């Protein structure tokens, strides 16, 4: 057994997007992935560019951020086992944020065309990944709705307080 | 100041980047042409590696080391060739020996066969006699044709020797392509500018998918047709079924001309062997049936039933391929040009899809809901 590949499969097993996949299925997924090593400070992708691939952090650390005019808004710092750029598996719309390697970093990339091959050739794997991806997106939406609802409640509260005071 | 002024005066001597690119491409094309035999060898080795790569990937998905997989695969292929040779060699060598012995009298036998068929047809349909050539004229023409072919034999023998050498070198090179290809790609990717890697690899993956699908489809199509032709000819009792099946399978990579070469050879053999119309008609029906099978079953399954080259482009590519690289050039010209055409179409479509100023996008009419529950 190839220890290098075994390490990657064990890491993929910990990635929430691939939860529920057997070792055999993870092996089939692994051969679809590309690997790329980044130096510290190298840009992985830039906001506004069309997304083509999902990235999985193999080693090192990645920052996700967004440039708003002069300022840089930091969203997350990701380490081994994390993933980002998952919306590229659905469409090739522009990226919302940028990604940069904070230190020497190894990334695995799953391209949409390879994911489409999985949908055609290995439906069971694709369905599980899609299911996990939908759960992730549902989580995003619920969080966004909850955030918007809290803000609305706050705004309504402020308006009613102002009305009462007036 | 003085240096900068001199620099600006000499700036007109430096050609624009487009000219430098054109010159570089022309130089590369000239280098490829000069070393075309070696480039062809590398190309065929890479193609073989490309065809075998999916098998290696299946084993890799079971976490087996790539080196071990490739070595075992080549040992298995070697064993299969030796094993297959053990069973097929006596039959194949007998076919080649018979063919070699009967080759010098080929012209005479062909003439006799044509004469017999003409007599048979003429006896049944006397009106057909006026369409037949007189025996003397036909004999002269056949002799002239075979004398011309005999002059080309030394060149063909030279090509045969090169083919035997290539059949040893191609598996040798492809072994290393297959074993070390991934590491080479990895080291190339690590040196590629980080900012462009995502888009560049995405385009390369699409090209790879198209080329891989086409080449593997072509190989499957050739194999299916070759086996079907060999079995069909064997059932009809035609001589040299293995040789003719192999020829039909290999020729099938060249659209339009391939079936004519494969079917024409089989008809020729059947004509000399049976000297009668009915068996020839059976061989013609067999090849027509194979063509239908190819169009309606094999091609849609193997190649995907995609459009072939335009006939004019096809003929032009065969002529250029034959002129540059001989028989092998004629065989690989059509697949090579088809691949270039498909990749070109892909790049054009990508440019069209991503340049709304040149090609405005139509509104798909898909409504994005304001929220999802």
Interface residues (C-beta under 8 A of the other chain):
Chain A: X1 X2 X5 X6 X9 X24 X27 X28 X30 X31 X34 X35 X36 X37 X38 X39 X42 X43 X44 X45 X46 X49 X50 X51 X52 X53 X109 X111 X112 X113 X114 X117 X138 X141 X145
Chain B: X57 X60 X61 X62 X63 X64 X65 X66 X186 X189 X190 X194 X195 X197 X198 X199 X201 X202 X205 X206 X209 X354 X371 X372
